[in-house]
């Protein structure tokens, strides 16, 4: 995973080849962050979509948000399943070749030592 310092882009790469990208940005609504998730066409290693979702949820802007609005490819089941595993109150709707997903961000509660 690589994050660009000059723009809020998350890259999932293998051997210098970009497999997936996501852009994270705040919205005009307090506590809501928007992200666009994209995967390269062709055969990708299993888990690429899940890795991208995990990277998005680890992003500082998402960590401070209550809800996330995500656009992702309509046919990508892996990304949606990962959002369902990691978030709450997930709703998904088709919009052309895109899937619009809204979810409540679950924040990790530190475990006492």
C-alpha positions as CSV (number, residue, x, y, z in Angstrom):
1,X,0.0,0.0,0.0
2,X,1.3,3.5,-0.9
3,X,-0.2,6.8,-0.1
4,X,0.7,9.9,-2.2
5,X,1.8,12.8,-0.1
6,X,0.4,15.4,-2.5
7,X,-3.1,14.0,-3.0
8,X,-5.4,11.7,-1.0
9,X,-4.8,8.6,-3.2
10,X,-4.3,5.1,-1.8
11,X,-2.5,2.6,-4.1
12,X,-2.4,-1.1,-3.8
13,X,0.7,-2.3,-5.7
14,X,2.5,-5.5,-6.4
15,X,6.0,-5.5,-7.9
16,X,5.6,-1.9,-9.0
17,X,2.3,-2.6,-10.8
18,X,-0.8,-0.7,-9.5
19,X,-3.6,-3.1,-8.9
20,X,-6.2,-0.8,-7.2
21,X,-6.6,2.8,-6.2
22,X,-8.9,4.9,-4.0
23,X,-9.3,8.6,-3.4
24,X,-10.6,9.8,0.0
25,X,-12.1,13.2,0.5
26,X,-14.3,14.9,3.0
27,X,-17.9,15.9,2.1
28,X,-19.9,19.0,3.0
29,X,-21.6,16.9,5.7
30,X,-19.8,16.8,9.0
31,X,-18.6,13.2,9.9
32,X,-19.1,11.9,6.3
33,X,-16.2,11.0,4.0
34,X,-16.4,10.0,0.3
35,X,-14.2,7.5,-1.4
36,X,-13.9,6.3,-5.0
37,X,-12.5,2.7,-5.2
38,X,-11.1,1.4,-8.5
39,X,-9.5,-1.9,-9.5
40,X,-7.4,-2.5,-12.7
41,X,-9.0,-4.7,-15.3
42,X,-7.9,-8.2,-15.8
43,X,-6.9,-10.9,-13.4
44,X,-6.0,-9.6,-10.0
45,X,-4.6,-11.5,-7.0
46,X,-7.3,-12.7,-4.6
47,X,-7.8,-10.2,-1.8
48,X,-6.9,-7.1,-3.8
49,X,-10.4,-5.5,-3.2
50,X,-10.3,-6.4,0.5
51,X,-6.8,-4.9,0.9
52,X,-8.1,-1.7,-0.8
53,X,-11.1,-1.4,1.6
54,X,-8.8,-2.1,4.6
55,X,-6.5,0.7,3.4
56,X,-9.4,3.1,3.0
57,X,-10.7,2.3,6.5
58,X,-7.2,3.0,7.9
59,X,-7.0,6.4,6.3
60,X,-6.9,9.2,8.9
61,X,-9.9,11.0,7.3
62,X,-12.0,7.9,7.5
63,X,-10.8,7.1,11.1
64,X,-12.3,10.4,12.2
65,X,-15.6,10.0,10.3
66,X,-18.9,8.5,11.4
67,X,-20.0,7.4,7.9
68,X,-18.4,6.6,4.6
69,X,-19.9,7.0,1.1
70,X,-18.1,4.8,-1.4
71,X,-18.3,4.2,-5.1
72,X,-17.0,0.9,-6.4
73,X,-17.4,-1.3,-9.5
74,X,-20.8,-2.8,-9.6
75,X,-19.6,-6.4,-10.1
76,X,-16.9,-6.3,-7.4
77,X,-18.4,-8.5,-4.6
78,X,-15.1,-8.8,-2.6
79,X,-15.0,-5.0,-1.8
80,X,-18.7,-5.0,-0.7
81,X,-18.2,-8.0,1.5
82,X,-15.2,-6.5,3.2
83,X,-17.2,-3.3,3.9
84,X,-19.9,-5.5,5.4
85,X,-17.3,-7.2,7.6
86,X,-15.7,-4.0,8.8
87,X,-18.6,-1.5,9.0
88,X,-22.1,-1.3,10.2
89,X,-25.5,-0.4,8.7
90,X,-24.3,-1.0,5.1
91,X,-26.5,0.0,2.2
92,X,-25.6,-0.6,-1.4
93,X,-27.4,0.6,-4.6
94,X,-26.5,0.1,-8.2
95,X,-26.0,3.2,-10.4
96,X,-25.0,2.2,-13.9
97,X,-21.7,0.3,-13.8
98,X,-21.1,1.6,-10.3
99,X,-22.2,0.6,-6.9
100,X,-22.9,3.3,-4.3
101,X,-22.3,2.1,-0.7
102,X,-23.1,3.9,2.5
103,X,-21.9,2.5,5.8
104,X,-21.3,3.4,9.4
105,X,-17.6,3.4,10.3
106,X,-16.9,1.1,13.3
107,X,-14.1,2.5,15.4
108,X,-11.7,0.1,17.1
109,X,-11.9,0.3,20.9
110,X,-8.5,-0.1,22.5
111,X,-8.3,-3.3,24.6
112,X,-7.2,-2.8,28.2
113,X,-3.8,-4.3,29.0
